[in-house]
Amino acid sequence: MKSIAIFYASTSGHTKTLAQTISDKLDGSKIYDINITGPEYINDYTNIIFGISDQEDLSMQEHWNEIWNDFLQIDFREKNVAIFGLGNQKNSKNNFVDSMYPLYKHLEESKANILGFTSTDKYDFIDSKACINGQFVGLAIDVEDKDHLNEIRINNWVEDLKKVFD
Ligand SMILES: Cc1cc2nc3c(=O)[nH]c(=O)nc-3n(C[C@H](O)[C@H](O)[C@H](O)COP(=O)(O)O)c2cc1C
């Protein structure tokens, strides 16, 4: 069985719910709330998904912030890594899901095999740090928008990851 783990943090519970949804679609995957476990088990996995939410302009979700210095010490070479980020397009048009970007940046610098870039089609926002070359650096989800596309986006994203996770 493929060894897959999801590491997330969540302030009001939305990221937690999505982490569970994704885990349910990936047979045998483990799920860790980094507010409880910290970054301790990340190194044990080759196939990794990170979940984060935006909580303030230009700063990251509080539990991610707490482990950030330890996270930066982790070497992601030869690991397959994907990110999902939760945000709000309506209230945060100019910084939608920005917090995926610092995760992406470290993963890139530490030579991870980054998976799961997604199209910005049919989203309604003006700017996002998480957009590189016209694509999101991970799966962007706005649960507050009640967007009927969320379920399709999640399913497509997970199916794509399944093909590459080893
Ligand atoms: C104080 C606060 C600031 C927020 N700032 C942003 C933001 O800058 N960009 C964005 O896309 N969403 C922003 N959001 C929306 C949250 O990211 C969104 O509600 C998300 O679903 C929360 O997930 P969580 O409950 O797992 O933390 C903000 C929400 C709050 C409460």
The ligand as a Gaussian input file, in Angstrom:
#p B3LYP/6-31G(d) Opt

LIG

0 1
 C       -9.519000      36.725000      10.386000
 C       -9.620000      36.023000       9.062000
 C       -8.781000      36.410000       8.034000
 C       -8.874000      35.781000       6.781000
 N       -8.025000      36.156000       5.790000
 C       -8.082000      35.541000       4.584000
 C       -7.200000      35.912000       3.526000
 O       -6.350000      36.786000       3.670000
 N       -7.325000      35.261000       2.333000
 C       -8.274000      34.292000       2.113000
 O       -8.325000      33.743000       1.012000
 N       -9.107000      33.903000       3.109000
 C       -9.057000      34.508000       4.325000
 N       -9.910000      34.121000       5.341000
 C      -10.900000      33.030000       5.083000
 C      -10.474000      31.680000       5.694000
 O       -9.240000      31.244000       5.173000
 C      -11.557000      30.645000       5.394000
 O      -12.682000      30.965000       6.157000
 C      -11.138000      29.199000       5.680000
 O      -12.173000      28.336000       5.245000
 C      -10.842000      28.936000       7.140000
 O      -10.411000      27.617000       7.316000
 P      -10.099000      27.002000       8.772000
 O      -11.343000      27.103000       9.552000
 O       -9.717000      25.615000       8.538000
 O       -8.968000      27.786000       9.365000
 C       -9.831000      34.744000       6.582000
 C      -10.674000      34.361000       7.630000
 C      -10.583000      34.984000       8.852000
 C      -11.506000      34.542000       9.968000

